[in-house]
Amino acid sequence: FEVVNKRSDEAFTADDVKYAQQVASYIAMMLEGPTAELRRVLALTRQKMQHQDLVRSGTSTDTTVICFCEQAHDLPESLAEGDGLMDPYITMQVVRGDPLQNQAPDLKRKVLAARSRAATSFHREISKTATELVTRHPKWDETVAVPVPESLEDVLAEELYLHVLLWDYDSLHEDQLVAQNAFPLAQMPHKATRGARPFPLYPIPGQEGWYKLEKTRIWLSLSRGATL
């Protein structure tokens, strides 16, 4: 969060910054509607309960990323549906190196091939949310465990990233890969953070201009390990 004084060269005090943050928070809740506070409390409670269930079930380990996918706003129009509404879902995979750097135009083909291999593998390496139907504002409220692949367990966390991909489900044809983001594991806390934060999504190489992503935001909370 950045607060800039454009009226003078004087720096803001800590109280000024705190006030601006509170105002921004209230404006954000106003824009979300009259039940925004209640919905955030429910989402936070659901996140905590799902995280505890993952830890107790043994699904979450020290080599696991815990991703709470809350919602997304202002998804672009679907290219597959006449009404422009998507059937969105999210996939997540831990990879080596920043996947947003030096990407090849055949990213979709590589990801689909990886998904095909993962479907027949004993060790699950790609995780996904449920599919929300006919919406540009999906609400998943879902906690997903994303394991670090066995081949990367000895790699330093500084080299590992969580690759998050947005898809548009198509019942008749191949699902459409829409957008992406990536998050370094080294910057993830070892304890689940409270609530989710909005993040932008970026174009897929070779698909620049296909989808309007300027306003698109996805709300995520990311952590590592099995700490409650």
N, C-alpha and C positions, 0 to 999 in steps of 0.2 A: 504494500500500500504506500503510495507516494503522495505527499501533500506539498504543493508548490505555491509560494507567495508571489503573485504576479503584480502586486500593487507597490511593493517596495523591495529593497534589498535585505530587509531584516529577516532573520531566520524565525520560523515559527517555534514557539515553546512546546514542551511536551504536552501541556494542557491543551494548546491549540490543536495539535495533531490528534489527541484523544477525542476532542470535541468533533473534529471533522470525521473521524472514523465512526463515531456514534451516529452522526447525522447520515452518513452514507449507509450505515446498517439499517436505519429506520426507513430511509428512502427505498432501499432494496426490498424491504418487507412490504412497504406500501405497494410497490409495483407488482409484487407476487400475489396480492389480494388480501382480504380480511382474515383469512385463516392461515396466513403464512407462518405465524409463530407456532401454532398447534401442529402444523404439518412438519415443521423442522424438529419439534420435540419428538414427534412420532418417528421420524426418520432416524434421529439420533438414537432413540431407544432400540429401534429395529437393528441398527448397525451394531450396537453393543451386544445384543442378544445373539445375533448371527455370528459375530466374532467369537464369543464365548463358546458357542456350539462347535465351531471349527476347531478351536484349541482342545476342547474336551474329547472330541472325536478322534484326535490324533492326526487329522488332515493337515493341520498347520504345524510346521517344523521350522528349524532354524534356516532351512534352505527353501522357504516358501515366502511368496509375497501375498499379503492379504489386501485385496482391492474391494472397497465398498463403492459400488456404482449406484449413485443415488438417482440421477436424472440427467436429461439433456434438454436444452432449449433451442428453439429456432433452427432445427435441422433443415438442410436445403431440400428443395423439391426433389422427389423421386423421379428418376429417368425412366423407370419401368412402369409406373402407374399413371393413368390418365388424370387422376385427381391430385397428383403431386404429393400425396401422403406416403410416408415410408412405413416399412415393417422393420424397424431397426433393432439390431443387437450388437453387442460388443464382444470381440475376442481379444485375449491377452496372452502374451508369450514372453518369456525372459530370453533375451538374445545377447550376444557378445558384440560390443561396439554400438555406437549411437546409430540406430537405424534410419534416422532422419538425414544423415550425412551421406553423400555420394550414392544415392539410391539409383538403381537401374530401372528403366521403364517397364520391365517385366515383373514388377513387385507382385502384382496380383497373381500371376502364374506361379511364382515361387511360394507365395503364401498358401494358395490352394493345394499345391503339391505337399507342403508341410502338413496341412490339415489332413490330407489323405493318408500320409504316413502315420500321423498321430492317432488316427482312428483305429489303426490295427496294431498300435504299440501297447505293450503292457504298462509302460510308464506314460501317464498323461502329461503332455508338455504344453498343450494349448487349452486354455479355459475360456468359457463364454458365459454370457448372461442369457436370460430368457429373451425371447423375441416379443417385442411390443408391436401390436398391430395397428395400422392405419393412423399414424400420428407423426407430428413433427416436434412433439414435446413429451418424449417417453419418460416414464417414471419406473425405474427398475427396483430401487430400494433393495438391492441384492449384494450380499457379501460373497466374493469368489476367491478361492485359494488358487494361486498360480505357482506351481512348483518350478524350481530351478532344474533344468535338464541335467541328467546324470553326467553328461559330457562336459558340463560347465560348473560342476560343484567345486572344483579346485581352482576356478578362476577368481581373481580378486573382484570384490564387489564394485570397485571403481571402474571395471571394464564391462559391467553388466547393466542392461537397460530393460525396462518393461515396455514392450511394444504394444500399444493399444490401437486397435483398428475398429472403425465403425463400418457396419455392413447393412445393406438393405436386402432383406429376405425376398426371394422370388420363388413361388411354388412351382412355376413352369419352366424356368430357365435358371442359369447360373446366378447365384447371389452376387449383388453388385458391391464392390469394395468402394467406399465413399470417401473416407478421410482417416487421419491417423494422428498420433502423438507418441512421444516416448519420454520415459522418466528414469533417471539414474538410480539404481538401487542404493548406491552409497549415500544418497541424500534422504533416504526414507528412514523414518524413526523406527525403533524396535518395539514401540507401543502404539496401538491404534490412536489416531488423533480424533478429537471430537468434531463430528460433522464433516461434510465434504466441501471442497473448494471448486470453483469453476475454472476450467482450463479451455483454451482454444483448440481447434482441430485444424490440421494442415492438409493440403491436397496430396493426392497420390501422384507420383511421377508419371507423366504422360497423360494425366487427366486434368491438368491445370485449366481452369475456366469451365469445367463441366458442372461443378457445384459451387454455389455461393456460400462460403463459409465464414464470411466476415463477422456475422452476429452469432454464429453457432458456438455454444459452450456446453461442456460436459462436466458434471459435478462428480468428483472422485475423492476418496480418502485412501491413502496408500501407506502401508507399514510392512515391516519385515519381521519374521520370526513368530514365535508361539507365545508371546507375552500377552496376558489378559489386560 
